[in-house]
Amino acid sequence: MEKKKKSTFQKITMVVVWLMLIFTVGAVILGALSQFITG
């Protein structure tokens, strides 16, 4: 078990998790804004 591989894997995982969180929050905000504007 190499530390370098683990750290790299952890970095990639963190980036993917953050991207998914940002995308989800953005989608929710866009959905709420669209409903607020159209409604």
C-alpha distance matrix in Angstrom:
0.0 3.8 6.6 8.9 7.9 7.9 11.1 12.6 12.2 13.7 16.4 17.3 17.5 19.7 21.9 22.5 23.3 25.7 27.3 28.0 29.4 31.6 32.7 33.6 35.5 37.2 38.3 39.7 41.6 43.0 44.1 45.7 47.4 48.7 50.1 51.6 53.2 54.5 55.5
3.8 0.0 3.8 5.5 5.6 6.6 8.9 10.3 11.0 12.5 14.5 15.8 16.7 18.6 20.4 21.5 22.6 24.6 26.1 27.3 28.7 30.5 31.8 33.1 34.7 36.3 37.6 39.1 40.7 42.1 43.5 45.1 46.5 47.9 49.6 50.9 52.4 53.8 54.9
6.6 3.8 0.0 3.8 5.5 5.1 6.1 8.5 9.8 10.4 12.1 14.2 15.1 16.2 18.3 19.9 20.7 22.2 24.2 25.5 26.5 28.3 29.9 31.2 32.5 34.1 35.8 37.1 38.5 40.0 41.6 43.0 44.3 46.0 47.6 48.7 50.2 51.9 52.9
8.9 5.5 3.8 0.0 3.8 5.4 5.2 6.1 8.5 9.8 10.5 12.3 14.1 15.3 16.6 18.4 19.8 21.1 22.6 24.3 25.6 26.9 28.5 30.1 31.5 32.7 34.4 36.1 37.3 38.6 40.4 42.0 43.0 44.5 46.4 47.6 48.8 50.5 51.8
7.9 5.6 5.5 3.8 0.0 3.8 5.6 5.1 6.0 8.5 9.8 10.5 12.0 14.1 15.3 16.4 18.1 19.9 21.0 22.4 24.1 25.7 26.8 28.3 30.1 31.3 32.6 34.4 35.9 37.0 38.6 40.4 41.6 42.9 44.7 46.1 47.4 48.8 50.1
7.9 6.6 5.1 5.4 3.8 0.0 3.8 5.5 5.0 6.0 8.5 9.9 10.3 12.0 14.1 15.2 16.1 18.1 19.8 20.9 22.1 24.0 25.4 26.6 28.2 29.8 31.2 32.6 34.2 35.6 37.0 38.6 40.0 41.5 43.1 44.4 45.9 47.4 48.4
11.1 8.9 6.1 5.2 5.6 3.8 0.0 3.8 5.5 5.0 6.1 8.6 9.7 10.4 12.3 14.2 15.1 16.3 18.2 19.9 20.8 22.3 24.1 25.5 26.7 28.2 29.9 31.4 32.6 34.1 35.8 37.2 38.4 40.1 41.8 42.9 44.3 46.0 47.1
12.6 10.3 8.5 6.1 5.1 5.5 3.8 0.0 3.8 5.4 5.1 6.2 8.6 9.9 10.7 12.4 14.2 15.4 16.6 18.4 19.9 21.1 22.5 24.3 25.8 26.8 28.4 30.3 31.5 32.6 34.4 36.1 37.1 38.5 40.5 41.7 42.9 44.5 45.8
12.2 11.0 9.8 8.5 6.0 5.0 5.5 3.8 0.0 3.8 5.4 5.1 6.1 8.6 9.9 10.6 12.1 14.2 15.3 16.5 18.2 19.9 20.9 22.3 24.2 25.5 26.7 28.5 30.1 31.2 32.7 34.5 35.8 37.0 38.8 40.3 41.6 42.9 44.2
13.7 12.5 10.4 9.8 8.5 6.0 5.0 5.4 3.8 0.0 3.8 5.5 5.0 6.1 8.6 9.8 10.3 12.1 14.1 15.2 16.2 18.1 19.7 20.8 22.3 23.9 25.4 26.8 28.3 29.8 31.3 32.7 34.1 35.7 37.3 38.5 40.0 41.6 42.6
16.4 14.5 12.1 10.5 9.8 8.5 6.1 5.1 5.4 3.8 0.0 3.8 5.4 5.1 6.2 8.7 9.9 10.6 12.3 14.3 15.3 16.4 18.2 19.9 21.0 22.2 24.1 25.7 26.8 28.2 30.0 31.5 32.5 34.1 36.0 37.1 38.3 40.1 41.3
17.3 15.8 14.2 12.3 10.5 9.9 8.6 6.2 5.1 5.5 3.8 0.0 3.8 5.5 5.1 6.2 8.6 9.9 10.6 12.3 14.2 15.4 16.4 18.2 20.0 20.9 22.3 24.3 25.6 26.6 28.3 30.2 31.2 32.4 34.4 35.8 36.9 38.4 39.8
17.5 16.7 15.1 14.1 12.0 10.3 9.7 8.6 6.1 5.0 5.4 3.8 0.0 3.8 5.5 5.1 6.1 8.6 9.9 10.6 12.2 14.2 15.2 16.4 18.2 19.7 20.9 22.5 24.2 25.4 26.8 28.5 30.0 31.2 32.8 34.3 35.8 37.1 38.2
19.7 18.6 16.2 15.3 14.1 12.0 10.4 9.9 8.6 6.1 5.1 5.5 3.8 0.0 3.8 5.5 5.1 6.1 8.5 9.9 10.4 12.1 14.0 15.2 16.3 18.0 19.7 21.0 22.3 23.9 25.5 26.8 28.1 29.8 31.5 32.5 34.0 35.7 36.7
21.9 20.4 18.3 16.6 15.3 14.1 12.3 10.7 9.9 8.6 6.2 5.1 5.5 3.8 0.0 3.8 5.5 5.2 6.1 8.6 9.9 10.5 12.0 14.1 15.3 16.2 18.0 19.9 20.9 22.0 24.0 25.6 26.5 28.0 30.0 31.1 32.2 33.9 35.3
22.5 21.5 19.9 18.4 16.4 15.2 14.2 12.4 10.6 9.8 8.7 6.2 5.1 5.5 3.8 0.0 3.8 5.5 5.1 6.2 8.6 9.9 10.4 12.1 14.2 15.1 16.2 18.3 19.8 20.7 22.2 24.2 25.4 26.5 28.4 29.9 31.1 32.4 33.7
23.3 22.6 20.7 19.8 18.1 16.1 15.1 14.2 12.1 10.3 9.9 8.6 6.1 5.1 5.5 3.8 0.0 3.8 5.5 5.2 6.2 8.6 9.8 10.5 12.2 14.0 15.2 16.5 18.2 19.8 21.0 22.5 24.1 25.5 27.0 28.4 30.0 31.4 32.3
25.7 24.6 22.2 21.1 19.9 18.1 16.3 15.4 14.2 12.1 10.6 9.9 8.6 6.1 5.2 5.5 3.8 0.0 3.8 5.4 5.0 6.1 8.4 9.8 10.5 11.9 14.0 15.3 16.3 17.9 19.7 21.0 22.1 23.9 25.6 26.6 28.0 29.8 30.8
27.3 26.1 24.2 22.6 21.0 19.8 18.2 16.6 15.3 14.1 12.3 10.6 9.9 8.5 6.1 5.1 5.5 3.8 0.0 3.8 5.5 5.2 6.0 8.5 9.9 10.3 12.0 14.2 15.2 16.1 18.0 19.8 20.7 22.0 24.0 25.3 26.4 27.9 29.3
28.0 27.3 25.5 24.3 22.4 20.9 19.9 18.4 16.5 15.2 14.3 12.3 10.6 9.9 8.6 6.2 5.2 5.4 3.8 0.0 3.8 5.5 5.0 6.0 8.5 9.7 10.3 12.2 14.1 15.1 16.2 18.2 19.7 20.7 22.3 24.0 25.4 26.6 27.7
29.4 28.7 26.5 25.6 24.1 22.1 20.8 19.9 18.2 16.2 15.3 14.2 12.2 10.4 9.9 8.6 6.2 5.0 5.5 3.8 0.0 3.8 5.5 5.1 6.1 8.4 9.8 10.6 12.2 14.1 15.3 16.5 18.1 19.8 21.1 22.3 24.0 25.6 26.4
31.6 30.5 28.3 26.9 25.7 24.0 22.3 21.1 19.9 18.1 16.4 15.4 14.2 12.1 10.5 9.9 8.6 6.1 5.2 5.5 3.8 0.0 3.8 5.5 5.2 5.9 8.5 9.9 10.4 11.9 14.0 15.2 16.1 17.9 19.8 20.7 22.0 23.8 25.0
32.7 31.8 29.9 28.5 26.8 25.4 24.1 22.5 20.9 19.7 18.2 16.4 15.2 14.0 12.0 10.4 9.8 8.4 6.0 5.0 5.5 3.8 0.0 3.8 5.6 5.1 6.0 8.6 9.9 10.3 12.0 14.1 15.1 16.1 18.1 19.6 20.7 22.0 23.5
33.6 33.1 31.2 30.1 28.3 26.6 25.5 24.3 22.3 20.8 19.9 18.2 16.4 15.2 14.1 12.1 10.5 9.8 8.5 6.0 5.1 5.5 3.8 0.0 3.8 5.4 5.1 6.2 8.6 9.9 10.5 12.3 14.2 15.3 16.5 18.2 19.9 21.0 21.9
35.5 34.7 32.5 31.5 30.1 28.2 26.7 25.8 24.2 22.3 21.0 20.0 18.2 16.3 15.3 14.2 12.2 10.5 9.9 8.5 6.1 5.2 5.6 3.8 0.0 3.8 5.5 5.1 6.1 8.5 9.8 10.5 12.1 14.1 15.3 16.3 18.1 19.8 20.5
37.2 36.3 34.1 32.7 31.3 29.8 28.2 26.8 25.5 23.9 22.2 20.9 19.7 18.0 16.2 15.1 14.0 11.9 10.3 9.7 8.4 5.9 5.1 5.4 3.8 0.0 3.8 5.5 5.1 6.0 8.5 9.8 10.4 12.0 14.1 15.0 16.1 17.9 19.3
38.3 37.6 35.8 34.4 32.6 31.2 29.9 28.4 26.7 25.4 24.1 22.3 20.9 19.7 18.0 16.2 15.2 14.0 12.0 10.3 9.8 8.5 6.0 5.1 5.5 3.8 0.0 3.8 5.5 5.1 6.0 8.5 9.8 10.4 12.2 14.0 15.2 16.2 17.5
39.7 39.1 37.1 36.1 34.4 32.6 31.4 30.3 28.5 26.8 25.7 24.3 22.5 21.0 19.9 18.3 16.5 15.3 14.2 12.2 10.6 9.9 8.6 6.2 5.1 5.5 3.8 0.0 3.8 5.5 5.1 6.1 8.5 9.9 10.6 12.1 14.1 15.3 15.8
41.6 40.7 38.5 37.3 35.9 34.2 32.6 31.5 30.1 28.3 26.8 25.6 24.2 22.3 20.9 19.8 18.2 16.3 15.2 14.1 12.2 10.4 9.9 8.6 6.1 5.1 5.5 3.8 0.0 3.8 5.4 5.1 6.0 8.5 9.9 10.3 12.0 14.0 14.8
43.0 42.1 40.0 38.6 37.0 35.6 34.1 32.6 31.2 29.8 28.2 26.6 25.4 23.9 22.0 20.7 19.8 17.9 16.1 15.1 14.1 11.9 10.3 9.9 8.5 6.0 5.1 5.5 3.8 0.0 3.8 5.5 5.1 6.0 8.5 9.7 10.4 12.0 13.6
44.1 43.5 41.6 40.4 38.6 37.0 35.8 34.4 32.7 31.3 30.0 28.3 26.8 25.5 24.0 22.2 21.0 19.7 18.0 16.2 15.3 14.0 12.0 10.5 9.8 8.5 6.0 5.1 5.4 3.8 0.0 3.8 5.5 5.2 6.2 8.5 9.9 10.5 11.6
45.7 45.1 43.0 42.0 40.4 38.6 37.2 36.1 34.5 32.7 31.5 30.2 28.5 26.8 25.6 24.2 22.5 21.0 19.8 18.2 16.5 15.2 14.1 12.3 10.5 9.8 8.5 6.1 5.1 5.5 3.8 0.0 3.8 5.5 5.2 6.0 8.6 10.0 10.0
47.4 46.5 44.3 43.0 41.6 40.0 38.4 37.1 35.8 34.1 32.5 31.2 30.0 28.1 26.5 25.4 24.1 22.1 20.7 19.7 18.1 16.1 15.1 14.2 12.1 10.4 9.8 8.5 6.0 5.1 5.5 3.8 0.0 3.8 5.4 4.9 6.0 8.4 9.5
48.7 47.9 46.0 44.5 42.9 41.5 40.1 38.5 37.0 35.7 34.1 32.4 31.2 29.8 28.0 26.5 25.5 23.9 22.0 20.7 19.8 17.9 16.1 15.3 14.1 12.0 10.4 9.9 8.5 6.0 5.2 5.5 3.8 0.0 3.8 5.4 5.2 6.0 8.0
50.1 49.6 47.6 46.4 44.7 43.1 41.8 40.5 38.8 37.3 36.0 34.4 32.8 31.5 30.0 28.4 27.0 25.6 24.0 22.3 21.1 19.8 18.1 16.5 15.3 14.1 12.2 10.6 9.9 8.5 6.2 5.2 5.4 3.8 0.0 3.8 5.5 5.2 5.4
51.6 50.9 48.7 47.6 46.1 44.4 42.9 41.7 40.3 38.5 37.1 35.8 34.3 32.5 31.1 29.9 28.4 26.6 25.3 24.0 22.3 20.7 19.6 18.2 16.3 15.0 14.0 12.1 10.3 9.7 8.5 6.0 4.9 5.4 3.8 0.0 3.8 5.7 5.1
53.2 52.4 50.2 48.8 47.4 45.9 44.3 42.9 41.6 40.0 38.3 36.9 35.8 34.0 32.2 31.1 30.0 28.0 26.4 25.4 24.0 22.0 20.7 19.9 18.1 16.1 15.2 14.1 12.0 10.4 9.9 8.6 6.0 5.2 5.5 3.8 0.0 3.8 5.6
54.5 53.8 51.9 50.5 48.8 47.4 46.0 44.5 42.9 41.6 40.1 38.4 37.1 35.7 33.9 32.4 31.4 29.8 27.9 26.6 25.6 23.8 22.0 21.0 19.8 17.9 16.2 15.3 14.0 12.0 10.5 10.0 8.4 6.0 5.2 5.7 3.8 0.0 3.8
55.5 54.9 52.9 51.8 50.1 48.4 47.1 45.8 44.2 42.6 41.3 39.8 38.2 36.7 35.3 33.7 32.3 30.8 29.3 27.7 26.4 25.0 23.5 21.9 20.5 19.3 17.5 15.8 14.8 13.6 11.6 10.0 9.5 8.0 5.4 5.1 5.6 3.8 0.0
